[in-house]
Amino acid sequence: MYRQRLSLLALLLCFISAAASAETGRYRIDSATSDIHWRVYRAGVLSGLGHNHVISASDVSGSVQLEAPPQESSFELNIPVAALVVDSPALRSRYGEDFSAQPSAKAVAGTRANMLGDALLKGDQFPRVQLSGSTVVSNGQRVDIPVTIRILGHSIAMRLPATVEFDGRQLRARGQFTLSHRQLGLQPFRAALGALRVAENIDFSYDIRANHTD
């Protein structure tokens, strides 16, 4: 049975501040309307015994501080690993045949336990993944955002793609990217001398929204 090896993300994942024409002040991440998820894939000659998996973040929190001048703006995002969701049927249905077979409840529970265990995310010791950074972009422009990801007690600096939009008192950042387990300092699951394993690359998707606070 295939066991998911989560990286994060993640994730991924990042949120950014917008350009000076948006209303300055503090924007709070709207967890209910934001979407952060990633896909991991089975690999190896025995991969037919396993599943591809979709992992999604819930109870995400954080904020964007939009300043004038906008160069002083910043953001931070917190993802609690205990709230990660494995194999939401609605998310699996987005990705076609490779995700068409819904794993059993037992398989999902095993995947989640493995993901949060000492071999991967060490959820008891490191209860959250954090992302932070600062940048300025124009409305609707695609840019690469400098982000610091803090995971398993260490920090990783990288640049992630984003399209940022602002509409009145709401900011939105969305994008897709691929990272490897190696980039995130994680070791993907292997069994049977690698005949059944998790593939190295992880595909991330995010659509994060934040609302101005009064």
C-alpha positions in Angstrom: 0.0 0.0 0.0 1.4 3.3 -1.0 2.2 5.7 1.8 2.4 9.5 1.2 5.5 11.4 2.1 4.6 15.0 2.5 6.7 17.8 1.9 5.9 21.1 2.3 4.7 22.9 1.5 4.4 23.8 1.4 2.7 24.4 0.7 4.0 25.7 -0.4 3.3 27.8 -0.1 3.4 31.8 0.0 1.4 35.0 0.2 2.5 38.4 -0.9 1.8 42.1 -0.5 0.4 44.1 -3.4 1.3 47.4 -5.0 0.8 50.8 -3.5 -2.5 51.4 -5.2 -4.2 48.9 -2.8 -5.3 50.1 0.6 -2.5 50.0 3.0 -2.8 48.3 6.4 -3.1 44.8 7.7 -4.8 42.0 5.7 -5.8 38.7 7.4 -5.6 35.4 5.5 -9.1 34.0 4.8 -8.7 30.3 5.5 -12.2 29.5 4.4 -11.7 30.8 0.8 -8.1 30.0 0.4 -6.8 26.8 -1.2 -3.4 25.2 -0.7 -2.8 21.7 -1.8 -0.1 19.5 -3.4 0.2 16.2 -5.2 2.6 13.3 -4.6 3.0 10.4 -6.9 3.7 6.7 -6.6 6.9 5.4 -8.2 8.9 2.1 -8.7 8.2 -1.2 -10.3 5.6 -2.0 -7.7 3.8 1.4 -8.0 0.6 -0.3 -9.1 0.1 -1.4 -5.5 -0.1 2.2 -4.3 -1.9 5.5 -5.0 -1.1 9.0 -5.9 -2.2 11.4 -3.2 -3.5 14.9 -2.7 -2.7 16.7 0.5 -4.5 19.9 1.4 -3.9 22.5 4.1 -6.8 23.7 6.4 -6.9 26.2 9.3 -4.3 28.3 7.6 -3.5 31.6 9.3 -1.4 34.6 8.7 -1.4 38.1 7.4 -0.1 40.6 4.9 1.1 44.0 6.1 0.9 46.5 3.2 2.8 49.6 3.9 3.5 53.0 2.2 6.1 52.9 0.8 5.2 49.4 -0.5 8.8 48.3 -0.4 8.3 47.8 3.4 5.4 45.4 3.0 5.6 41.9 4.4 3.6 38.7 4.8 3.6 35.5 6.9 1.7 32.3 6.6 1.2 29.4 9.1 0.2 25.9 8.1 -0.6 23.6 11.1 0.5 20.1 10.1 -2.1 18.4 12.4 -4.9 19.9 10.2 -3.5 18.6 6.9 -6.2 16.6 4.9 -5.3 13.5 2.9 -7.1 12.7 -0.3 -10.2 14.9 -0.3 -12.5 13.4 -2.9 -13.3 16.8 -4.3 -9.6 17.6 -4.9 -8.9 14.2 -6.3 -11.6 14.7 -8.9 -9.8 17.7 -10.3 -6.9 15.6 -11.6 -8.4 12.9 -13.8 -7.4 9.3 -14.2 -4.2 9.4 -12.2 -6.3 10.2 -9.1 -9.5 8.5 -10.0 -9.3 5.6 -7.5 -10.2 6.8 -4.1 -8.1 5.1 -1.4 -9.9 3.4 1.4 -10.4 5.0 4.8 -7.8 2.7 6.2 -5.3 3.6 3.6 -5.9 7.3 4.1 -5.4 7.0 7.9 -2.2 5.1 7.3 -0.9 7.7 4.9 -1.7 10.5 7.3 -0.1 8.8 10.3 3.0 8.1 8.2 3.1 11.7 7.0 2.9 13.2 10.5 5.3 10.7 12.0 8.9 10.8 13.0 10.1 9.7 9.6 8.8 12.8 7.8 7.1 15.8 9.3 7.5 15.0 13.0 4.2 16.7 13.8 4.6 16.4 17.6 7.9 18.2 17.5 7.2 20.7 14.7 3.5 21.5 14.7 3.5 24.0 11.8 5.2 25.0 8.6 5.8 28.7 8.2 6.3 30.9 5.2 7.4 34.6 5.2 8.8 37.3 3.0 8.4 40.8 1.6 7.9 42.1 -1.9 6.0 44.5 -4.1 4.2 43.7 -7.3 1.7 45.2 -9.7 -1.9 44.1 -10.0 -2.3 41.0 -12.2 1.5 40.7 -12.8 3.2 37.3 -12.6 6.4 37.4 -10.5 8.8 35.2 -8.7 8.5 35.9 -4.9 11.4 35.5 -2.5 10.1 33.3 0.3 11.6 31.7 3.4 10.0 28.4 4.3 10.6 27.2 7.9 10.1 23.4 8.2 11.4 20.8 10.6 13.3 23.5 12.5 15.3 24.8 9.5 14.8 27.6 7.0 14.9 27.4 3.3 15.1 30.4 1.0 13.7 30.1 -2.5 11.7 32.0 -5.1 8.1 30.9 -5.9 5.9 32.0 -8.8 2.8 34.0 -8.0 0.1 36.1 -9.7 -1.1 38.8 -7.4 -4.4 40.6 -7.7 -6.1 43.2 -5.5 -9.7 44.3 -5.6 -10.8 46.9 -3.1 -10.0 45.5 0.3 -9.0 42.0 -0.7 -5.7 40.6 -1.9 -5.2 37.4 -3.8 -2.1 35.4 -4.7 -2.2 32.2 -6.8 0.2 30.0 -8.6 1.6 26.5 -9.2 5.1 25.2 -8.8 7.1 22.0 -8.4 9.6 21.3 -5.6 11.5 18.1 -4.7 11.7 16.4 -1.4 15.4 17.1 -1.5 14.8 20.9 -1.7 12.7 20.7 1.4 15.1 18.6 3.3 12.7 15.6 3.3 13.3 11.9 2.5 10.5 10.3 0.5 9.1 7.0 1.6 10.7 3.8 0.2 9.8 0.1 0.6 10.9 -3.2 -0.9 14.4 -1.7 -1.7 12.7 1.1 -3.7 10.4 -1.1 -5.7 7.6 0.9 -4.1 8.3 4.5 -3.3 7.2 8.1 -3.4 8.4 10.0 -6.4 10.9 12.8 -5.7 8.9 15.7 -7.1 5.8 17.4 -5.5 3.4 19.5 -7.4 1.9 22.5 -5.5 -1.1 24.7 -6.2 -2.3 27.6 -4.2 -5.0 30.3 -4.3 -4.6 32.5 -1.1 -7.0 35.3 -0.2 -6.7 38.0 2.5 -9.1 40.6 3.6 -8.3 44.1 5.0 -8.9 44.4 8.7 -10.4 47.5 10.2 
